[in-house]
Amino acid sequence: MGMRVLVFALAATSIACLLFDFYRLCPMRIFTFAVFLPALVALGFLGLFDLKRGDGSLVRALSIGVLGGLIAAVSYDTFRLPFVFSKEWGLSGFVPTMPLFKVFPRFGAMILGQPLEQDSYSIAAQLLGWAYHFSNGATFGIMYVAMIGNAKVKHWGWAVLMAVVIELGMLLTPYPQIFGIPITARFVAVTMAAHGIFGVGLGLVVKGLAKHRADHNRSVPCSIVA
């Protein structure tokens, strides 16, 4: 249990970058480089140590969590594409246009210590913002695997619950106000549906990968058990 708590805490530093900035505890620029990146390095070292000295269960669980989180993030963004490009794709008659990707360059600006609102964001801010977005997906995957333990036997619905709870929690933070997002019924419905899809993707991919790995190596569990 101790290792699961440690892995969960290290992975949670990704979303903590935003939360610490929101509540003026530490600027995202400082937290990213002083806490989040070292936490990722620590996770990497834990995986390498397990690979060389352990039974391989930790590194398998970490890889499953990362892959599941990234695939879920792609599914999440794919669902939102018709809303973002509703006008360009000729869908505005029945799909509302919503700037659901507007926060990404702002993430990058926060990491670079630049003004939040700009007329034109740099390529660096764009790339960093998207990289941070996908780091959230990957680390949510790790957090999920650390939370449930043995992914092979736990129901994938727990991932949906986690994704929905995370989004509900974010809506209660200063996130909407800071990024100028109106909390309308339409926005809540779309964002909750998107996070539900993230949860389904995460849960099914993690469960499928855990079963696949277990079938190929029955002596080594795909879970964080220490």
C-alpha positions as CSV (number, residue, x, y, z in Angstrom):
1,M,0.0,0.0,0.0
2,G,2.9,2.4,0.8
3,M,4.2,2.1,-2.8
4,R,0.8,2.7,-4.3
5,V,0.4,5.9,-2.2
6,L,3.9,7.1,-3.2
7,V,3.2,6.4,-6.9
8,F,-0.2,8.1,-6.7
9,A,1.3,11.2,-5.0
10,L,4.2,11.5,-7.5
11,A,1.8,11.2,-10.5
12,A,-0.6,13.7,-8.9
13,T,2.0,16.5,-9.1
14,S,0.9,17.0,-12.7
15,I,-2.6,18.3,-11.9
16,A,-1.1,19.9,-8.8
17,C,0.8,22.3,-11.1
18,L,-2.5,24.0,-11.9
19,L,-4.1,23.8,-8.4
20,F,-1.1,25.3,-6.7
21,D,-1.1,28.2,-9.1
22,F,-4.9,28.7,-8.8
23,Y,-4.7,29.0,-5.1
24,R,-1.6,31.2,-5.2
25,L,0.5,28.6,-3.3
26,C,3.2,28.4,-6.0
27,P,3.4,29.7,-9.6
28,M,3.0,27.0,-12.2
29,R,6.3,28.0,-13.8
30,I,8.1,27.1,-10.5
31,F,6.1,24.1,-9.5
32,T,6.5,22.5,-12.9
33,F,10.3,22.6,-12.8
34,A,10.8,22.2,-9.1
35,V,8.2,19.6,-8.3
36,F,6.5,18.0,-11.3
37,L,9.5,17.2,-13.4
38,P,11.5,15.8,-10.5
39,A,8.5,13.7,-9.6
40,L,8.4,12.2,-13.1
41,V,12.1,11.4,-12.8
42,A,11.4,9.7,-9.4
43,L,8.7,7.6,-11.1
44,G,11.2,6.7,-13.8
45,F,13.8,5.6,-11.2
46,L,11.3,3.6,-9.3
47,G,10.4,1.8,-12.6
48,L,14.1,1.2,-13.4
49,F,14.8,-0.1,-9.9
50,D,11.9,-2.5,-10.1
51,L,13.0,-3.6,-13.6
52,K,16.5,-4.4,-12.3
53,R,15.9,-5.5,-8.7
54,G,12.2,-6.2,-8.4
55,D,9.7,-8.6,-10.0
56,G,8.7,-6.2,-12.7
57,S,5.2,-5.6,-11.4
58,L,5.7,-1.9,-10.8
59,V,7.1,-1.1,-14.2
60,R,4.4,-3.1,-15.9
61,A,1.7,-1.2,-13.9
62,L,3.3,2.1,-14.7
63,S,3.5,1.4,-18.4
64,I,-0.1,0.2,-18.5
65,G,-1.2,3.4,-16.7
66,V,0.7,5.7,-19.0
67,L,-0.5,4.0,-22.2
68,G,-4.1,3.8,-20.9
69,G,-4.0,7.4,-19.9
70,L,-2.6,8.6,-23.3
71,I,-5.1,6.6,-25.3
72,A,-8.0,7.9,-23.1
73,A,-6.7,11.5,-23.6
74,V,-6.8,11.0,-27.4
75,S,-10.3,9.6,-27.2
76,Y,-11.3,12.6,-25.0
77,D,-9.9,15.1,-27.5
78,T,-11.4,13.3,-30.5
79,F,-14.9,13.5,-29.0
80,R,-14.4,17.3,-28.6
81,L,-13.1,18.0,-32.1
82,P,-16.6,18.4,-33.7
83,F,-17.4,21.1,-31.1
84,V,-14.1,22.9,-31.7
85,F,-14.3,22.8,-35.5
86,S,-18.1,23.0,-35.8
87,K,-18.0,25.9,-38.2
88,E,-15.1,24.7,-40.3
89,W,-16.7,21.3,-40.7
90,G,-20.2,22.6,-41.5
91,L,-21.7,21.2,-38.3
92,S,-22.8,24.4,-36.7
93,G,-26.4,23.7,-37.6
94,F,-26.6,21.0,-35.0
95,V,-23.3,21.0,-33.1
96,P,-22.5,24.1,-31.1
97,T,-19.2,25.7,-31.5
98,M,-17.2,25.6,-28.3
99,P,-13.6,26.8,-27.8
100,L,-12.7,23.6,-25.8
101,F,-9.0,23.8,-26.7
102,K,-8.5,27.4,-25.7
103,V,-6.8,26.5,-22.4
104,F,-3.9,24.6,-23.9
105,P,-1.7,27.6,-25.0
106,R,-2.6,29.2,-21.7
107,F,-1.1,26.2,-19.9
108,G,2.1,26.7,-21.9
109,A,2.1,30.4,-21.1
110,M,1.8,29.7,-17.4
111,I,4.7,27.2,-17.5
112,L,6.8,29.8,-19.3
113,G,5.8,32.6,-16.9
114,Q,4.2,34.6,-19.6
115,P,0.9,36.6,-19.5
116,L,-2.1,34.3,-19.4
117,E,-4.0,36.3,-22.1
118,Q,-2.1,37.1,-25.3
119,D,-3.1,38.1,-28.8
120,S,-0.9,35.4,-30.3
121,Y,0.7,32.6,-28.4
122,S,4.2,31.4,-29.3
123,I,4.9,28.0,-30.7
124,A,6.7,27.1,-27.4
125,A,3.5,28.0,-25.4
126,Q,1.4,25.9,-27.8
127,L,3.6,22.9,-27.7
128,L,4.2,23.1,-23.9
129,G,0.5,23.5,-23.3
130,W,-0.4,20.4,-25.4
131,A,2.4,18.4,-23.7
132,Y,1.1,19.4,-20.3
133,H,-2.4,18.3,-21.4
134,F,-1.2,14.9,-22.4
135,S,1.0,14.6,-19.2
136,N,-2.3,14.9,-17.3
137,G,-3.7,12.0,-19.3
138,A,-0.7,9.9,-18.7
139,T,-0.5,10.7,-14.9
140,F,-4.2,10.2,-14.5
141,G,-3.6,6.7,-15.9
142,I,-0.9,6.1,-13.3
143,M,-3.0,7.5,-10.5
144,Y,-5.9,5.2,-11.6
145,V,-3.7,2.1,-11.6
146,A,-2.2,3.0,-8.2
147,M,-5.7,3.6,-6.8
148,I,-7.3,0.3,-7.9
149,G,-4.3,-2.0,-7.4
150,N,-4.9,-5.1,-9.5
151,A,-6.3,-3.8,-12.8
152,K,-7.1,-7.2,-14.1
153,V,-9.8,-7.9,-11.5
154,K,-11.2,-4.4,-10.9
155,H,-14.2,-3.2,-12.9
156,W,-13.3,-0.6,-15.6
157,G,-16.2,1.5,-14.3
158,W,-13.9,2.8,-11.5
159,A,-12.0,4.8,-14.2
160,V,-15.3,6.5,-15.3
161,L,-16.0,7.4,-11.7
162,M,-12.5,8.8,-11.2
163,A,-12.7,10.9,-14.4
164,V,-16.1,12.3,-13.5
165,V,-15.0,13.2,-9.9
166,I,-11.8,14.9,-11.2
167,E,-13.9,17.1,-13.6
168,L,-16.5,17.9,-11.0
169,G,-13.7,18.9,-8.6
170,M,-12.0,21.1,-11.2
171,L,-15.3,22.9,-11.9
172,L,-15.4,23.8,-8.2
173,T,-11.9,25.3,-8.4
174,P,-11.1,28.8,-9.9
175,Y,-10.4,27.0,-13.2
176,P,-13.5,28.3,-15.0
177,Q,-13.0,31.9,-13.8
178,I,-9.2,32.0,-14.5
179,F,-9.7,30.8,-18.1
180,G,-12.9,32.7,-18.8
181,I,-15.1,29.6,-19.2
182,P,-18.8,30.2,-18.7
183,I,-20.4,27.4,-16.7
184,T,-23.5,26.8,-18.7
185,A,-25.6,23.7,-18.8
186,R,-24.3,23.0,-22.3
187,F,-20.7,23.2,-21.3
188,V,-21.2,21.0,-18.2
189,A,-23.0,18.4,-20.4
190,V,-20.3,18.3,-23.0
191,T,-17.3,18.3,-20.6
192,M,-18.9,15.6,-18.4
193,A,-19.6,13.5,-21.5
194,A,-16.0,14.0,-22.6
195,H,-14.6,13.0,-19.2
196,G,-16.9,10.0,-19.2
197,I,-15.4,8.9,-22.5
198,F,-11.9,9.5,-21.0
199,G,-12.9,7.2,-18.2
200,V,-14.3,4.5,-20.4
201,G,-11.2,4.5,-22.6
202,L,-8.9,4.5,-19.6
203,G,-10.8,1.7,-17.8
204,L,-11.1,-0.6,-20.8
205,V,-7.5,-0.1,-22.1
206,V,-6.0,-0.6,-18.6
207,K,-8.1,-3.7,-18.0
208,G,-7.3,-5.1,-21.4
209,L,-3.6,-4.5,-21.1
210,A,-3.5,-6.0,-17.6
211,K,-5.2,-9.2,-18.8
212,H,-3.0,-9.4,-21.8
213,R,0.2,-9.0,-19.8
214,A,-1.0,-11.4,-17.2
215,D,-1.8,-14.1,-19.8
216,H,1.7,-13.8,-21.2
217,N,3.5,-13.7,-17.8
218,R,1.4,-15.4,-15.1
219,S,4.1,-15.2,-12.5
220,V,4.3,-11.4,-12.5
221,P,1.2,-9.3,-11.6
222,C,0.4,-6.1,-13.4
223,S,-0.3,-4.2,-10.3
224,I,1.3,-2.0,-7.7
225,V,1.3,-4.3,-4.7
226,A,4.0,-3.1,-2.3
